[in-house]
Amino acid sequence: MISRQLKNASNQARSNYEMTIIDKCKNKPKRINRDRVMSLKDDMDNLVTDKLPLANILNTELRSAFRIDDESIIPELE
């Protein structure tokens, strides 16, 4: 009985907290946290902060993650 009451109280508190966050975000949309890359280091260990070079660094890293270096391991499609 007590565990059910505690669980209900906890759920109600969480719901109230979430509703206050939602209300604040509606009134002040900038409160929503958006992760942004502000700087990265390039291949020569220089700090890069300009948008276009940052995008190029991220693009290069993303391409390398999906590139197959050893083409002999590509399976034959039938």
C-alpha positions, -999 to +999 in steps of 0.1 A: +000+000+000+027+025+010+049+015-020+019+022-043+014+056-027+051+064-031+051+053-067+020+075-074+036+105-056+068+100-076+049+098-109+029+129-100+060+149-091+077+138-124+047+148-143+045+182-126+082+188-133+078+179-170+048+202-174+067+231-159+095+225-184+070+223-212+054+256-201+088+273-198+098+261-233+065+274-248+071+309-232+108+310-239+117+287-268+154+294-265+155+273-233+155+242-255+190+227-254+205+222-289+239+208-290+262+227-313+297+221-324+316+253-316+351+242-324+372+212-335+408+204-342+419+198-378+445+173-390+473+197-381+459+201-345+447+237-352+415+248-335+388+254-362+358+277-354+346+288-388+314+271-399+325+259-434+357+243-422+338+227-393+313+213-417+341+199-439+358+182-409+325+166-398+318+155-434+352+139-437+348+121-404+313+109-414+325+096-448+354+078-432+330+060-409+312+045-438+341+039-462+354+004-468+391+005-471+396-031-481+373-037-510+382-074-510+358-079-481+327-067-500+304-097-505+291-106-539+254-099-544+235-126-562 
